[in-house]
Amino acid sequence: MKLTPRKHYQLTVVLLLIYSIVMIYALAYPPNPNRIIETWLLNLLLQRFCPRLWHGLMWLSAIIILLYHPTAALYGRPSFGIVASLLSTTASEASEYISAISWQTYLATFLLASIPLFVVRLSRSLVVPRWRGYWGFLLVLILVLMTAQTARKGYTTGGFALRAQPIEFLADAYLQPRAYFAELAKMKADLAKPDNWQISSSQQIYRNYVLIIGESARADYMHLYGFKYTNTPFLDKHANIVMDNMLSAGPNTPISLLHGLTLSHGKPFSIQNNVITLAKKAGMDTVWLSNQGALGQYDTSISTIAHQANQVTFLKTTGYDFGERSFDYQLVAPLQKILAQPLAVSQSRLIVLHIMGSHPNPCDRLPQPPHLYVENNNSNCYIDSIRQTDSLLGQIYATLQSSGQPFSMLYFSDHGLSHDKNSYEKNSIVRSASILRHNDHFYQNYHVPLVVINSDQSGQLRNKAQRSGLELLDGIAQWLGIRSPQLPYGEQFFSTVDSTQLQVLDFNQRLQSVNQLQSDPLPANLR
């Protein structure tokens, strides 16, 4: 049965919509409505007004699917992590990658790549009906408005505002390598900067100082801080000093740690004057062990601090969210190796462990399903991610004890989180259906645990003083036995005197008073 020109064109329009969905799926981009509509509209316009260009774009789409879909099936859309992994891959790793791709993926690749070619074949004899000028103008206007909305809402950090395929893919293929080399250059430039620390005195009591940087753990979700479920049994028993009202410097990892672990006090930070260079200037051996990312938009600055240590180990060589999952307990083995290494009799060692802790999505932090506390699975995972961190602290404690050397542990979380409605539950008004996200409006985004455990101390001291994370490095220096005129808040950090200026940084790195923050209490079923 031969189709009329009108029905033939209608069929092509439908097939272009199907192609748009297939293209987005094949390249592993999120299939949101805007991306589908933009891809569809762009193809309709090109087919009508630039048919030769459209034919070339369809052939290019088929080639891109053939070349990239196997990677997309394993690792997702083009990203910083994929670029970093590709540029650092050895021949053996490339061989392992190829062998990891199943025959089903290869079959799917050929089937998906055939779809744009099928649409081109079907359209060979197509008679495109004439459009009135205002229809073309309307489609262009819709495309421009959707692109502008994407750019205005800030979805394009490191990406491209026009989310039509394969244009977005080609933009990512250009922008992501560019971002990778820019981050590498930034790290090299930062590592070349000398510190200007002034040490007035340095005297370490312990042989090993272990600084554990937690992630996304708000204090009121911990039993140590009054939470109803017993998810911190180790800390409940072994914590010697508990700062009850510790506030992080910022609402996310980069802001909090860059202003908390460097010389800042709320002013522009000096990345060369950081906790590692301070300890080295004081004559300590330094080690950094991390389960966070080594390179990426949110990782490179912290990684710069890490790479100034005498020994550095990253479980992830690219971004924190790329590649196979690694778990915090995997840091124990490299810690054991470090403790077994010889150290000068007169020298102490600072070991930093940077863990993933309770970073969203907390379910990804767990090697097993969470316990059932409430109906909300996200809450269950978050509670158990804190239990897992507590267990890790117990393993670190046992490892240090077995070394037979005096030690001190300091654990803190970089920031907290606040409850937010899950995007898939927009119609829900039940508080317990919310999930935990980054924010800078609530006290709980900043209220974090800070605990000290000493090998020669028993009992527990609760310190009620309000303490700002902008003074964190002063406190760490005091803990390490280091005095510097550049760190004037050291002696007061563990005292019962409140910080004189209780301020924290928002997402724009602007200071805001803690008193201006709203409250985000626990859901009713978790109180």
Secondary structure, 3 states (H helix, E strand, C coil): CCCCHHHHHHHHHHHHHHHHHHHHHHCCCCCCHHHHHHHHHHHHHHHHHCHHHHHHHHHHHHHHHHHHHHHHHHHCCCCHHHHHHHHCCCHHHHHHHHHHCCHHHHHHHHHHHHHHHHHHHHCCCCCCCCCCHHHHHHHHHHHHHHHHHHHHCCCCCCCCCCCCCCHHHHHHHHHHHHHHHHHHHHHHHHHCCCCCCCCCEECCCCCEEEEEEECCCCHHHCHHHCCCCCCCHHHHHHCCEEEEEEECCCCCHHHHHHHHCEECCCCCCEEEEEHHHHHHHCCCEEEEEECCCCCCCCCHHHHHHHCCCCEEEECCCCCCCCCCCCCHHHHHHHHHHHHHCCCCCCCCEEEEEECCCCCCCHHHHCCCCCCCCCCCHHHHHHHHHHHHHHHHHHHHHHHHHHHCCCEEEEEEECCCCEEECCHHHCCCCCHHHCEEECCCCEHHHCEECEEEEECCCCCCEEEEEEEEHHHHHHHHHHHHCEECCCCCCHHHHCCCCCCCCCEEECCCCCEEEHHHCECCCCCHHHC
